[in-house]
Amino acid sequence: MDTLKGMKPLSPEIISKAQPDIILVTDFGYDRLGNAEKLATLPGIALTPAGKNKKIYRIEEHDLIYLGPRTGENVLMLMKLIHQ
């Protein structure tokens, strides 16, 4: 994962190998599946600490990807999610 540049689709194998504690999902992807429980059952995600502990969070795409006047507020929101 540390060699990838930019936004890329990830295979279940790459996600599983990365073993993330937290997964941030844009609103588009999250809403397609419905909730964290359903996302946690996906191949690759199910094998991660994030999937096992249901630490999968829905983030508005524009808040996660784009910089703007609310960037500081968005960083604080992400910090709270990650360190709760």
mmCIF file of the N, C-alpha and C atoms, coordinates in Angstrom:
data_MODEL
# 
_entry.id   MODEL 
# 
loop_
_atom_site.group_PDB 
_atom_site.id 
_atom_site.type_symbol 
_atom_site.label_atom_id 
_atom_site.label_alt_id 
_atom_site.label_comp_id 
_atom_site.label_asym_id 
_atom_site.label_entity_id 
_atom_site.label_seq_id 
_atom_site.pdbx_PDB_ins_code 
_atom_site.Cartn_x 
_atom_site.Cartn_y 
_atom_site.Cartn_z 
_atom_site.occupancy 
_atom_site.B_iso_or_equiv 
_atom_site.pdbx_formal_charge 
_atom_site.auth_seq_id 
_atom_site.auth_comp_id 
_atom_site.auth_asym_id 
_atom_site.auth_atom_id 
_atom_site.pdbx_PDB_model_num 
ATOM 1   N N  . MET A 1 1  ? 0.816   -1.184  0.000  1.00 0.00 ? 1  MET A N  1 
ATOM 2   C CA . MET A 1 1  ? 0.000   0.000   0.000  1.00 0.00 ? 1  MET A CA 1 
ATOM 3   C C  . MET A 1 1  ? 0.863   1.252   0.000  1.00 0.00 ? 1  MET A C  1 
ATOM 4   N N  . ASP A 1 2  ? 2.020   1.194   0.617  1.00 0.00 ? 2  ASP A N  1 
ATOM 5   C CA . ASP A 1 2  ? 2.844   2.395   0.709  1.00 0.00 ? 2  ASP A CA 1 
ATOM 6   C C  . ASP A 1 2  ? 3.500   2.757   -0.622 1.00 0.00 ? 2  ASP A C  1 
ATOM 7   N N  . THR A 1 3  ? 3.414   1.896   -1.627 1.00 0.00 ? 3  THR A N  1 
ATOM 8   C CA . THR A 1 3  ? 3.979   2.216   -2.929 1.00 0.00 ? 3  THR A CA 1 
ATOM 9   C C  . THR A 1 3  ? 2.933   2.744   -3.908 1.00 0.00 ? 3  THR A C  1 
ATOM 10  N N  . LEU A 1 4  ? 1.648   2.690   -3.538 1.00 0.00 ? 4  LEU A N  1 
ATOM 11  C CA . LEU A 1 4  ? 0.593   3.171   -4.423 1.00 0.00 ? 4  LEU A CA 1 
ATOM 12  C C  . LEU A 1 4  ? 0.534   4.689   -4.394 1.00 0.00 ? 4  LEU A C  1 
ATOM 13  N N  . LYS A 1 5  ? 0.256   5.269   -5.532 1.00 0.00 ? 5  LYS A N  1 
ATOM 14  C CA . LYS A 1 5  ? 0.131   6.723   -5.646 1.00 0.00 ? 5  LYS A CA 1 
ATOM 15  C C  . LYS A 1 5  ? -1.286  7.058   -6.073 1.00 0.00 ? 5  LYS A C  1 
ATOM 16  N N  . GLY A 1 6  ? -1.895  8.029   -5.405 1.00 0.00 ? 6  GLY A N  1 
ATOM 17  C CA . GLY A 1 6  ? -3.233  8.473   -5.791 1.00 0.00 ? 6  GLY A CA 1 
ATOM 18  C C  . GLY A 1 6  ? -4.318  7.485   -5.402 1.00 0.00 ? 6  GLY A C  1 
ATOM 19  N N  . MET A 1 7  ? -5.494  7.686   -5.962 1.00 0.00 ? 7  MET A N  1 
ATOM 20  C CA . MET A 1 7  ? -6.648  6.840   -5.678 1.00 0.00 ? 7  MET A CA 1 
ATOM 21  C C  . MET A 1 7  ? -6.629  5.650   -6.624 1.00 0.00 ? 7  MET A C  1 
ATOM 22  N N  . LYS A 1 8  ? -6.616  4.453   -6.064 1.00 0.00 ? 8  LYS A N  1 
ATOM 23  C CA . LYS A 1 8  ? -6.601  3.241   -6.866 1.00 0.00 ? 8  LYS A CA 1 
ATOM 24  C C  . LYS A 1 8  ? -7.570  2.225   -6.253 1.00 0.00 ? 8  LYS A C  1 
ATOM 25  N N  . PRO A 1 9  ? -8.232  1.444   -7.110 1.00 0.00 ? 9  PRO A N  1 
ATOM 26  C CA . PRO A 1 9  ? -9.020  0.329   -6.562 1.00 0.00 ? 9  PRO A CA 1 
ATOM 27  C C  . PRO A 1 9  ? -8.057  -0.678  -5.929 1.00 0.00 ? 9  PRO A C  1 
ATOM 28  N N  . LEU A 1 10 ? -8.458  -1.243  -4.823 1.00 0.00 ? 10 LEU A N  1 
ATOM 29  C CA . LEU A 1 10 ? -7.600  -2.199  -4.131 1.00 0.00 ? 10 LEU A CA 1 
ATOM 30  C C  . LEU A 1 10 ? -8.210  -3.592  -4.184 1.00 0.00 ? 10 LEU A C  1 
ATOM 31  N N  . SER A 1 11 ? -7.371  -4.578  -4.370 1.00 0.00 ? 11 SER A N  1 
ATOM 32  C CA . SER A 1 11 ? -7.844  -5.962  -4.383 1.00 0.00 ? 11 SER A CA 1 
ATOM 33  C C  . SER A 1 11 ? -8.042  -6.427  -2.943 1.00 0.00 ? 11 SER A C  1 
ATOM 34  N N  . PRO A 1 12 ? -8.854  -7.469  -2.746 1.00 0.00 ? 12 PRO A N  1 
ATOM 35  C CA . PRO A 1 12 ? -9.010  -8.029  -1.401 1.00 0.00 ? 12 PRO A CA 1 
ATOM 36  C C  . PRO A 1 12 ? -7.677  -8.453  -0.788 1.00 0.00 ? 12 PRO A C  1 
ATOM 37  N N  . GLU A 1 13 ? -6.777  -8.960  -1.620 1.00 0.00 ? 13 GLU A N  1 
ATOM 38  C CA . GLU A 1 13 ? -5.472  -9.404  -1.115 1.00 0.00 ? 13 GLU A CA 1 
ATOM 39  C C  . GLU A 1 13 ? -4.658  -8.240  -0.564 1.00 0.00 ? 13 GLU A C  1 
ATOM 40  N N  . ILE A 1 14 ? -4.671  -7.111  -1.264 1.00 0.00 ? 14 ILE A N  1 
ATOM 41  C CA . ILE A 1 14 ? -3.916  -5.938  -0.811 1.00 0.00 ? 14 ILE A CA 1 
ATOM 42  C C  . ILE A 1 14 ? -4.516  -5.396  0.487  1.00 0.00 ? 14 ILE A C  1 
ATOM 43  N N  . ILE A 1 15 ? -5.836  -5.320  0.557  1.00 0.00 ? 15 ILE A N  1 
ATOM 44  C CA . ILE A 1 15 ? -6.493  -4.822  1.770  1.00 0.00 ? 15 ILE A CA 1 
ATOM 45  C C  . ILE A 1 15 ? -6.179  -5.733  2.943  1.00 0.00 ? 15 ILE A C  1 
ATOM 46  N N  . SER A 1 16 ? -6.303  -7.026  2.731  1.00 0.00 ? 16 SER A N  1 
ATOM 47  C CA . SER A 1 16 ? -6.038  -7.988  3.805  1.00 0.00 ? 16 SER A CA 1 
ATOM 48  C C  . SER A 1 16 ? -4.590  -7.908  4.278  1.00 0.00 ? 16 SER A C  1 
ATOM 49  N N  . LYS A 1 17 ? -3.673  -7.803  3.345  1.00 0.00 ? 17 LYS A N  1 
ATOM 50  C CA . LYS A 1 17 ? -2.250  -7.727  3.703  1.00 0.00 ? 17 LYS A CA 1 
ATOM 51  C C  . LYS A 1 17 ? -1.927  -6.447  4.473  1.00 0.00 ? 17 LYS A C  1 
ATOM 52  N N  . ALA A 1 18 ? -2.615  -5.347  4.157  1.00 0.00 ? 18 ALA A N  1 
ATOM 53  C CA . ALA A 1 18 ? -2.359  -4.066  4.820  1.00 0.00 ? 18 ALA A CA 1 
ATOM 54  C C  . ALA A 1 18 ? -2.811  -4.074  6.276  1.00 0.00 ? 18 ALA A C  1 
ATOM 55  N N  . GLN A 1 19 ? -3.820  -4.886  6.611  1.00 0.00 ? 19 GLN A N  1 
ATOM 56  C CA . GLN A 1 19 ? -4.337  -4.990  7.981  1.00 0.00 ? 19 GLN A CA 1 
ATOM 57  C C  . GLN A 1 19 ? -4.672  -3.631  8.605  1.00 0.00 ? 19 GLN A C  1 
ATOM 58  N N  . PRO A 1 20 ? -5.513  -2.828  7.954  1.00 0.00 ? 20 PRO A N  1 
ATOM 59  C CA . PRO A 1 20 ? -5.847  -1.519  8.525  1.00 0.00 ? 20 PRO A CA 1 
ATOM 60  C C  . PRO A 1 20 ? -6.704  -1.636  9.781  1.00 0.00 ? 20 PRO A C  1 
ATOM 61  N N  . ASP A 1 21 ? -6.476  -0.749  10.726 1.00 0.00 ? 21 ASP A N  1 
ATOM 62  C CA . ASP A 1 21 ? -7.288  -0.688  11.942 1.00 0.00 ? 21 ASP A CA 1 
ATOM 63  C C  . ASP A 1 21 ? -8.584  0.073   11.691 1.00 0.00 ? 21 ASP A C  1 
ATOM 64  N N  . ILE A 1 22 ? -8.546  0.978   10.715 1.00 0.00 ? 22 ILE A N  1 
ATOM 65  C CA . ILE A 1 22 ? -9.693  1.820   10.380 1.00 0.00 ? 22 ILE A CA 1 
ATOM 66  C C  . ILE A 1 22 ? -9.769  1.923   8.861  1.00 0.00 ? 22 ILE A C  1 
ATOM 67  N N  . ILE A 1 23 ? -10.991 1.892   8.337  1.00 0.00 ? 23 ILE A N  1 
ATOM 68  C CA . ILE A 1 23 ? -11.189 2.087   6.909  1.00 0.00 ? 23 ILE A CA 1 
ATOM 69  C C  . ILE A 1 23 ? -12.159 3.253   6.722  1.00 0.00 ? 23 ILE A C  1 
ATOM 70  N N  . LEU A 1 24 ? -11.753 4.209   5.895  1.00 0.00 ? 24 LEU A N  1 
ATOM 71  C CA . LEU A 1 24 ? -12.614 5.335   5.541  1.00 0.00 ? 24 LEU A CA 1 
ATOM 72  C C  . LEU A 1 24 ? -13.163 5.070   4.151  1.00 0.00 ? 24 LEU A C  1 
ATOM 73  N N  . VAL A 1 25 ? -14.474 5.150   4.021  1.00 0.00 ? 25 VAL A N  1 
ATOM 74  C CA . VAL A 1 25 ? -15.134 4.871   2.749  1.00 0.00 ? 25 VAL A CA 1 
ATOM 75  C C  . VAL A 1 25 ? -15.929 6.105   2.343  1.00 0.00 ? 25 VAL A C  1 
ATOM 76  N N  . THR A 1 26 ? -15.815 6.497   1.077  1.00 0.00 ? 26 THR A N  1 
ATOM 77  C CA . THR A 1 26 ? -16.601 7.644   0.629  1.00 0.00 ? 26 THR A CA 1 
ATOM 78  C C  . THR A 1 26 ? -18.084 7.290   0.646  1.00 0.00 ? 26 THR A C  1 
ATOM 79  N N  . ASP A 1 27 ? -18.899 8.314   0.733  1.00 0.00 ? 27 ASP A N  1 
ATOM 80  C CA . ASP A 1 27 ? -20.345 8.135   0.800  1.00 0.00 ? 27 ASP A CA 1 
ATOM 81  C C  . ASP A 1 27 ? -20.868 7.288   -0.358 1.00 0.00 ? 27 ASP A C  1 
ATOM 82  N N  . PHE A 1 28 ? -20.316 7.457   -1.542 1.00 0.00 ? 28 PHE A N  1 
ATOM 83  C CA . PHE A 1 28 ? -20.776 6.707   -2.712 1.00 0.00 ? 28 PHE A CA 1 
ATOM 84  C C  . PHE A 1 28 ? -20.615 5.204   -2.503 1.00 0.00 ? 28 PHE A C  1 
ATOM 85  N N  . GLY A 1 29 ? -19.426 4.776   -2.136 1.00 0.00 ? 29 GLY A N  1 
ATOM 86  C CA . GLY A 1 29 ? -19.173 3.351   -1.923 1.00 0.00 ? 29 GLY A CA 1 
ATOM 87  C C  . GLY A 1 29 ? -19.922 2.796   -0.724 1.00 0.00 ? 29 GLY A C  1 
ATOM 88  N N  . TYR A 1 30 ? -19.947 3.539   0.347  1.00 0.00 ? 30 TYR A N  1 
ATOM 89  C CA . TYR A 1 30 ? -20.617 3.107   1.569  1.00 0.00 ? 30 TYR A CA 1 
ATOM 90  C C  . TYR A 1 30 ? -22.112 2.935   1.319  1.00 0.00 ? 30 TYR A C  1 
ATOM 91  N N  . ASP A 1 31 ? -22.724 3.924   0.691  1.00 0.00 ? 31 ASP A N  1 
ATOM 92  C CA . ASP A 1 31 ? -24.169 3.895   0.471  1.00 0.00 ? 31 ASP A CA 1 
ATOM 93  C C  . ASP A 1 31 ? -24.584 2.783   -0.489 1.00 0.00 ? 31 ASP A C  1 
ATOM 94  N N  . ARG A 1 32 ? -23.702 2.397   -1.386 1.00 0.00 ? 32 ARG A N  1 
ATOM 95  C CA . ARG A 1 32 ? -24.017 1.283   -2.298 1.00 0.00 ? 32 ARG A CA 1 
ATOM 96  C C  . ARG A 1 32 ? -24.227 -0.009  -1.533 1.00 0.00 ? 32 ARG A C  1 
ATOM 97  N N  . LEU A 1 33 ? -23.469 -0.197  -0.449 1.00 0.00 ? 33 LEU A N  1 
ATOM 98  C CA . LEU A 1 33 ? -23.604 -1.425  0.333  1.00 0.00 ? 33 LEU A CA 1 
ATOM 99  C C  . LEU A 1 33 ? -24.520 -1.264  1.537  1.00 0.00 ? 33 LEU A C  1 
ATOM 100 N N  . GLY A 1 34 ? -24.667 -0.070  2.040  1.00 0.00 ? 34 GLY A N  1 
ATOM 101 C CA . GLY A 1 34 ? -25.649 0.166   3.084  1.00 0.00 ? 34 GLY A CA 1 
ATOM 102 C C  . GLY A 1 34 ? -25.143 0.447   4.473  1.00 0.00 ? 34 GLY A C  1 
ATOM 103 N N  . ASN A 1 35 ? -24.157 -0.317  4.960  1.00 0.00 ? 35 ASN A N  1 
ATOM 104 C CA . ASN A 1 35 ? -23.681 -0.083  6.326  1.00 0.00 ? 35 ASN A CA 1 
ATOM 105 C C  . ASN A 1 35 ? -22.332 -0.764  6.553  1.00 0.00 ? 35 ASN A C  1 
ATOM 106 N N  . ALA A 1 36 ? -21.750 -0.463  7.713  1.00 0.00 ? 36 ALA A N  1 
ATOM 107 C CA . ALA A 1 36 ? -20.421 -0.995  8.043  1.00 0.00 ? 36 ALA A CA 1 
ATOM 108 C C  . ALA A 1 36 ? -20.440 -2.519  8.162  1.00 0.00 ? 36 ALA A C  1 
ATOM 109 N N  . GLU A 1 37 ? -21.528 -3.068  8.645  1.00 0.00 ? 37 GLU A N  1 
ATOM 110 C CA . GLU A 1 37 ? -21.614 -4.523  8.803  1.00 0.00 ? 37 GLU A CA 1 
ATOM 111 C C  . GLU A 1 37 ? -21.502 -5.234  7.450  1.00 0.00 ? 37 GLU A C  1 
ATOM 112 N N  . LYS A 1 38 ? -22.178 -4.682  6.442  1.00 0.00 ? 38 LYS A N  1 
ATOM 113 C CA . LYS A 1 38 ? -22.095 -5.281  5.104  1.00 0.00 ? 38 LYS A CA 1 
ATOM 114 C C  . LYS A 1 38 ? -20.712 -5.101  4.501  1.00 0.00 ? 38 LYS A C  1 
ATOM 115 N N  . LEU A 1 39 ? -20.117 -3.930  4.686  1.00 0.00 ? 39 LEU A N  1 
ATOM 116 C CA . LEU A 1 39 ? -18.758 -3.703  4.190  1.00 0.00 ? 39 LEU A CA 1 
ATOM 117 C C  . LEU A 1 39 ? -17.775 -4.653  4.864  1.00 0.00 ? 39 LEU A C  1 
ATOM 118 N N  . ALA A 1 40 ? -17.982 -4.928  6.139  1.00 0.00 ? 40 ALA A N  1 
ATOM 119 C CA . ALA A 1 40 ? -17.064 -5.785  6.894  1.00 0.00 ? 40 ALA A CA 1 
ATOM 120 C C  . ALA A 1 40 ? -17.089 -7.230  6.408  1.00 0.00 ? 40 ALA A C  1 
ATOM 121 N N  . THR A 1 41 ? -18.094 -7.609  5.645  1.00 0.00 ? 41 THR A N  1 
ATOM 122 C CA . THR A 1 41 ? -18.160 -8.980  5.133  1.00 0.00 ? 41 THR A CA 1 
ATOM 123 C C  . THR A 1 41 ? -17.476 -9.145  3.783  1.00 0.00 ? 41 THR A C  1 
ATOM 124 N N  . LEU A 1 42 ? -17.049 -8.051  3.168  1.00 0.00 ? 42 LEU A N  1 
ATOM 125 C CA . LEU A 1 42 ? -16.394 -8.140  1.858  1.00 0.00 ? 42 LEU A CA 1 
ATOM 126 C C  . LEU A 1 42 ? -15.058 -8.870  1.953  1.00 0.00 ? 42 LEU A C  1 
ATOM 127 N N  . PRO A 1 43 ? -14.724 -9.644  0.924  1.00 0.00 ? 43 PRO A N  1 
ATOM 128 C CA . PRO A 1 43 ? -13.424 -10.322 0.922  1.00 0.00 ? 43 PRO A CA 1 
ATOM 129 C C  . PRO A 1 43 ? -12.294 -9.308  1.120  1.00 0.00 ? 43 PRO A C  1 
ATOM 130 N N  . GLY A 1 44 ? -11.359 -9.668  1.915  1.00 0.00 ? 44 GLY A N  1 
ATOM 131 C CA . GLY A 1 44 ? -10.247 -8.760  2.220  1.00 0.00 ? 44 GLY A CA 1 
ATOM 132 C C  . GLY A 1 44 ? -10.545 -7.932  3.447  1.00 0.00 ? 44 GLY A C  1 
ATOM 133 N N  . ILE A 1 45 ? -11.638 -7.207  3.447  1.00 0.00 ? 45 ILE A N  1 
ATOM 134 C CA . ILE A 1 45 ? -12.002 -6.367  4.596  1.00 0.00 ? 45 ILE A CA 1 
ATOM 135 C C  . ILE A 1 45 ? -12.343 -7.232  5.802  1.00 0.00 ? 45 ILE A C  1 
ATOM 136 N N  . ALA A 1 46 ? -13.012 -8.342  5.566  1.00 0.00 ? 46 ALA A N  1 
ATOM 137 C CA . ALA A 1 46 ? -13.407 -9.230  6.664  1.00 0.00 ? 46 ALA A CA 1 
ATOM 138 C C  . ALA A 1 46 ? -12.205 -9.738  7.461  1.00 0.00 ? 46 ALA A C  1 
ATOM 139 N N  . LEU A 1 47 ? -11.051 -9.779  6.845  1.00 0.00 ? 47 LEU A N  1 
ATOM 140 C CA . LEU A 1 47 ? -9.851  -10.311 7.493  1.00 0.00 ? 47 LEU A CA 1 
ATOM 141 C C  . LEU A 1 47 ? -9.017  -9.255  8.196  1.00 0.00 ? 47 LEU A C  1 
ATOM 142 N N  . THR A 1 48 ? -9.474  -8.010  8.191  1.00 0.00 ? 48 THR A N  1 
ATOM 143 C CA . THR A 1 48 ? -8.699  -6.916  8.780  1.00 0.00 ? 48 THR A CA 1 
ATOM 144 C C  . THR A 1 48 ? -9.204  -6.571  10.176 1.00 0.00 ? 48 THR A C  1 
ATOM 145 N N  . PRO A 1 49 ? -8.371  -5.937  10.996 1.00 0.00 ? 49 PRO A N  1 
ATOM 146 C CA . PRO A 1 49 ? -8.856  -5.442  12.287 1.00 0.00 ? 49 PRO A CA 1 
ATOM 147 C C  . PRO A 1 49 ? -10.029 -4.474  12.122 1.00 0.00 ? 49 PRO A C  1 
ATOM 148 N N  . ALA A 1 50 ? -10.001 -3.645  11.079 1.00 0.00 ? 50 ALA A N  1 
ATOM 149 C CA . ALA A 1 50 ? -11.105 -2.699  10.837 1.00 0.00 ? 50 ALA A CA 1 
ATOM 150 C C  . ALA A 1 50 ? -12.405 -3.446  10.586 1.00 0.00 ? 50 ALA A C  1 
ATOM 151 N N  . GLY A 1 51 ? -12.354 -4.483  9.785  1.00 0.00 ? 51 GLY A N  1 
ATOM 152 C CA . GLY A 1 51 ? -13.553 -5.270  9.499  1.00 0.00 ? 51 GLY A CA 1 
ATOM 153 C C  . GLY A 1 51 ? -14.051 -6.028  10.708 1.00 0.00 ? 51 GLY A C  1 
ATOM 154 N N  . LYS A 1 52 ? -13.141 -6.656  11.434 1.00 0.00 ? 52 LYS A N  1 
ATOM 155 C CA . LYS A 1 52 ? -13.525 -7.427  12.618 1.00 0.00 ? 52 LYS A CA 1 
ATOM 156 C C  . LYS A 1 52 ? -14.112 -6.547  13.711 1.00 0.00 ? 52 LYS A C  1 
ATOM 157 N N  . ASN A 1 53 ? -13.608 -5.317  13.843 1.00 0.00 ? 53 ASN A N  1 
ATOM 158 C CA . ASN A 1 53 ? -14.073 -4.397  14.885 1.00 0.00 ? 53 ASN A CA 1 
ATOM 159 C C  . ASN A 1 53 ? -15.104 -3.392  14.392 1.00 0.00 ? 53 ASN A C  1 
ATOM 160 N N  . LYS A 1 54 ? -15.524 -3.550  13.144 1.00 0.00 ? 54 LYS A N  1 
ATOM 161 C CA . LYS A 1 54 ? -16.527 -2.654  12.518 1.00 0.00 ? 54 LYS A CA 1 
ATOM 162 C C  . LYS A 1 54 ? -16.091 -1.184  12.585 1.00 0.00 ? 54 LYS A C  1 
ATOM 163 N N  . LYS A 1 55 ? -14.810 -0.948  12.377 1.00 0.00 ? 55 LYS A N  1 
ATOM 164 C CA . LYS A 1 55 ? -14.293 0.424   12.348 1.00 0.00 ? 55 LYS A CA 1 
ATOM 165 C C  . LYS A 1 55 ? -14.171 0.874   10.899 1.00 0.00 ? 55 LYS A C  1 
ATOM 166 N N  . ILE A 1 56 ? -15.325 0.937   10.267 1.00 0.00 ? 56 ILE A N  1 
ATOM 167 C CA . ILE A 1 56 ? -15.451 1.349   8.881  1.00 0.00 ? 56 ILE A CA 1 
ATOM 168 C C  . ILE A 1 56 ? -16.364 2.556   8.892  1.00 0.00 ? 56 ILE A C  1 
ATOM 169 N N  . TYR A 1 57 ? -15.845 3.687   8.432  1.00 0.00 ? 57 TYR A N  1 
ATOM 170 C CA . TYR A 1 57 ? -16.576 4.939   8.571  1.00 0.00 ? 57 TYR A CA 1 
ATOM 171 C C  . TYR A 1 57 ? -16.936 5.561   7.226  1.00 0.00 ? 57 TYR A C  1 
ATOM 172 N N  . ARG A 1 58 ? -18.137 6.088   7.163  1.00 0.00 ? 58 ARG A N  1 
ATOM 173 C CA . ARG A 1 58 ? -18.644 6.778   5.968  1.00 0.00 ? 58 ARG A CA 1 
ATOM 174 C C  . ARG A 1 58 ? -18.217 8.238   6.039  1.00 0.00 ? 58 ARG A C  1 
ATOM 175 N N  . ILE A 1 59 ? -17.556 8.694   4.981  1.00 0.00 ? 59 ILE A N  1 
ATOM 176 C CA . ILE A 1 59 ? -17.096 10.068  4.898  1.00 0.00 ? 59 ILE A CA 1 
ATOM 177 C C  . ILE A 1 59 ? -17.585 10.650  3.570  1.00 0.00 ? 59 ILE A C  1 
ATOM 178 N N  . GLU A 1 60 ? -18.112 11.845  3.614  1.00 0.00 ? 60 GLU A N  1 
ATOM 179 C CA . GLU A 1 60 ? -18.506 12.510  2.371  1.00 0.00 ? 60 GLU A CA 1 
ATOM 180 C C  . GLU A 1 60 ? -17.264 12.662  1.497  1.00 0.00 ? 60 GLU A C  1 
ATOM 181 N N  . GLU A 1 61 ? -17.394 12.292  0.238  1.00 0.00 ? 61 GLU A N  1 
ATOM 182 C CA . GLU A 1 61 ? -16.251 12.317  -0.668 1.00 0.00 ? 61 GLU A CA 1 
ATOM 183 C C  . GLU A 1 61 ? -15.576 13.687  -0.700 1.00 0.00 ? 61 GLU A C  1 
ATOM 184 N N  . HIS A 1 62 ? -16.358 14.742  -0.796 1.00 0.00 ? 62 HIS A N  1 
ATOM 185 C CA . HIS A 1 62 ? -15.751 16.076  -0.883 1.00 0.00 ? 62 HIS A CA 1 
ATOM 186 C C  . HIS A 1 62 ? -15.027 16.457  0.405  1.00 0.00 ? 62 HIS A C  1 
ATOM 187 N N  . ASP A 1 63 ? -15.445 15.914  1.543  1.00 0.00 ? 63 ASP A N  1 
ATOM 188 C CA . ASP A 1 63 ? -14.759 16.192  2.806  1.00 0.00 ? 63 ASP A CA 1 
ATOM 189 C C  . ASP A 1 63 ? -13.445 15.424  2.918  1.00 0.00 ? 63 ASP A C  1 
ATOM 190 N N  . LEU A 1 64 ? -13.370 14.273  2.277  1.00 0.00 ? 64 LEU A N  1 
ATOM 191 C CA . LEU A 1 64 ? -12.188 13.425  2.384  1.00 0.00 ? 64 LEU A CA 1 
ATOM 192 C C  . LEU A 1 64 ? -11.121 13.769  1.345  1.00 0.00 ? 64 LEU A C  1 
ATOM 193 N N  . ILE A 1 65 ? -11.545 14.170  0.170  1.00 0.00 ? 65 ILE A N  1 
ATOM 194 C CA . ILE A 1 65 ? -10.617 14.291  -0.947 1.00 0.00 ? 65 ILE A CA 1 
ATOM 195 C C  . ILE A 1 65 ? -10.213 15.725  -1.278 1.00 0.00 ? 65 ILE A C  1 
ATOM 196 N N  . TYR A 1 66 ? -11.152 16.645  -1.195 1.00 0.00 ? 66 TYR A N  1 
ATOM 197 C CA . TYR A 1 66 ? -10.898 17.997  -1.670 1.00 0.00 ? 66 TYR A CA 1 
ATOM 198 C C  . TYR A 1 66 ? -10.553 18.964  -0.537 1.00 0.00 ? 66 TYR A C  1 
ATOM 199 N N  . LEU A 1 67 ? -9.660  19.886  -0.825 1.00 0.00 ? 67 LEU A N  1 
ATOM 200 C CA . LEU A 1 67 ? -9.296  20.918  0.133  1.00 0.00 ? 67 LEU A CA 1 
ATOM 201 C C  . LEU A 1 67 ? -10.174 22.143  -0.092 1.00 0.00 ? 67 LEU A C  1 
ATOM 202 N N  . GLY A 1 68 ? -10.532 22.819  0.995  1.00 0.00 ? 68 GLY A N  1 
ATOM 203 C CA . GLY A 1 68 ? -11.363 24.009  0.889  1.00 0.00 ? 68 GLY A CA 1 
ATOM 204 C C  . GLY A 1 68 ? -11.504 24.675  2.240  1.00 0.00 ? 68 GLY A C  1 
ATOM 205 N N  . PRO A 1 69 ? -12.487 25.554  2.384  1.00 0.00 ? 69 PRO A N  1 
ATOM 206 C CA . PRO A 1 69 ? -12.663 26.299  3.630  1.00 0.00 ? 69 PRO A CA 1 
ATOM 207 C C  . PRO A 1 69 ? -12.955 25.412  4.849  1.00 0.00 ? 69 PRO A C  1 
ATOM 208 N N  . ARG A 1 70 ? -13.489 24.211  4.618  1.00 0.00 ? 70 ARG A N  1 
ATOM 209 C CA . ARG A 1 70 ? -13.825 23.316  5.737  1.00 0.00 ? 70 ARG A CA 1 
ATOM 210 C C  . ARG A 1 70 ? -12.750 22.275  6.011  1.00 0.00 ? 70 ARG A C  1 
ATOM 211 N N  . THR A 1 71 ? -11.586 22.409  5.385  1.00 0.00 ? 71 THR A N  1 
ATOM 212 C CA . THR A 1 71 ? -10.533 21.402  5.546  1.00 0.00 ? 71 THR A CA 1 
ATOM 213 C C  . THR A 1 71 ? -10.137 21.225  7.004  1.00 0.00 ? 71 THR A C  1 
ATOM 214 N N  . GLY A 1 72 ? -9.937  22.315  7.730  1.00 0.00 ? 72 GLY A N  1 
ATOM 215 C CA . GLY A 1 72 ? -9.565  22.218  9.145  1.00 0.00 ? 72 GLY A CA 1 
ATOM 216 C C  . GLY A 1 72 ? -10.617 21.471  9.952  1.00 0.00 ? 72 GLY A C  1 
ATOM 217 N N  . GLU A 1 73 ? -11.872 21.804  9.735  1.00 0.00 ? 73 GLU A N  1 
ATOM 218 C CA . GLU A 1 73 ? -12.983 21.124  10.411 1.00 0.00 ? 73 GLU A CA 1 
ATOM 219 C C  . GLU A 1 73 ? -13.011 19.635  10.049 1.00 0.00 ? 73 GLU A C  1 
ATOM 220 N N  . ASN A 1 74 ? -12.754 19.320  8.778  1.00 0.00 ? 74 ASN A N  1 
ATOM 221 C CA . ASN A 1 74 ? -12.748 17.923  8.336  1.00 0.00 ? 74 ASN A CA 1 
ATOM 222 C C  . ASN A 1 74 ? -11.592 17.142  8.949  1.00 0.00 ? 74 ASN A C  1 
ATOM 223 N N  . VAL A 1 75 ? -10.446 17.770  9.079  1.00 0.00 ? 75 VAL A N  1 
ATOM 224 C CA . VAL A 1 75 ? -9.299  17.116  9.708  1.00 0.00 ? 75 VAL A CA 1 
ATOM 225 C C  . VAL A 1 75 ? -9.623  16.793  11.164 1.00 0.00 ? 75 VAL A C  1 
ATOM 226 N N  . LEU A 1 76 ? -10.238 17.722  11.868 1.00 0.00 ? 76 LEU A N  1 
ATOM 227 C CA . LEU A 1 76 ? -10.628 17.471  13.254 1.00 0.00 ? 76 LEU A CA 1 
ATOM 228 C C  . LEU A 1 76 ? -11.638 16.332  13.349 1.00 0.00 ? 76 LEU A C  1 
ATOM 229 N N  . MET A 1 77 ? -12.600 16.286  12.424 1.00 0.00 ? 77 MET A N  1 
ATOM 230 C CA . MET A 1 77 ? -13.581 15.219  12.409 1.00 0.00 ? 77 MET A CA 1 
ATOM 231 C C  . MET A 1 77 ? -12.909 13.864  12.186 1.00 0.00 ? 77 MET A C  1 
ATOM 232 N N  . LEU A 1 78 ? -11.964 13.808  11.246 1.00 0.00 ? 78 LEU A N  1 
ATOM 233 C CA . LEU A 1 78 ? -11.238 12.576  11.003 1.00 0.00 ? 78 LEU A CA 1 
ATOM 234 C C  . LEU A 1 78 ? -10.404 12.180  12.215 1.00 0.00 ? 78 LEU A C  1 
ATOM 235 N N  . MET A 1 79 ? -9.793  13.151  12.855 1.00 0.00 ? 79 MET A N  1 
ATOM 236 C CA . MET A 1 79 ? -8.988  12.867  14.035 1.00 0.00 ? 79 MET A CA 1 
ATOM 237 C C  . MET A 1 79 ? -9.848  12.228  15.130 1.00 0.00 ? 79 MET A C  1 
ATOM 238 N N  . LYS A 1 80 ? -11.054 12.750  15.319 1.00 0.00 ? 80 LYS A N  1 
ATOM 239 C CA . LYS A 1 80 ? -11.963 12.178  16.325 1.00 0.00 ? 80 LYS A CA 1 
ATOM 240 C C  . LYS A 1 80 ? -12.347 10.749  15.972 1.00 0.00 ? 80 LYS A C  1 
ATOM 241 N N  . LEU A 1 81 ? -12.636 10.484  14.701 1.00 0.00 ? 81 LEU A N  1 
ATOM 242 C CA . LEU A 1 81 ? -12.981 9.129   14.283 1.00 0.00 ? 81 LEU A CA 1 
ATOM 243 C C  . LEU A 1 81 ? -11.831 8.161   14.525 1.00 0.00 ? 81 LEU A C  1 
ATOM 244 N N  . ILE A 1 82 ? -10.649 8.577   14.145 1.00 0.00 ? 82 ILE A N  1 
ATOM 245 C CA . ILE A 1 82 ? -9.486  7.692   14.218 1.00 0.00 ? 82 ILE A CA 1 
ATOM 246 C C  . ILE A 1 82 ? -9.046  7.443   15.656 1.00 0.00 ? 82 ILE A C  1 
ATOM 247 N N  . HIS A 1 83 ? -9.177  8.445   16.510 1.00 0.00 ? 83 HIS A N  1 
ATOM 248 C CA . HIS A 1 83 ? -8.652  8.327   17.874 1.00 0.00 ? 83 HIS A CA 1 
ATOM 249 C C  . HIS A 1 83 ? -9.718  8.153   18.951 1.00 0.00 ? 83 HIS A C  1 
ATOM 250 N N  . GLN A 1 84 ? -10.914 7.764   18.553 1.00 0.00 ? 84 GLN A N  1 
ATOM 251 C CA . GLN A 1 84 ? -11.970 7.577   19.572 1.00 0.00 ? 84 GLN A CA 1 
ATOM 252 C C  . GLN A 1 84 ? -11.767 6.316   20.379 1.00 0.00 ? 84 GLN A C  1 
# 
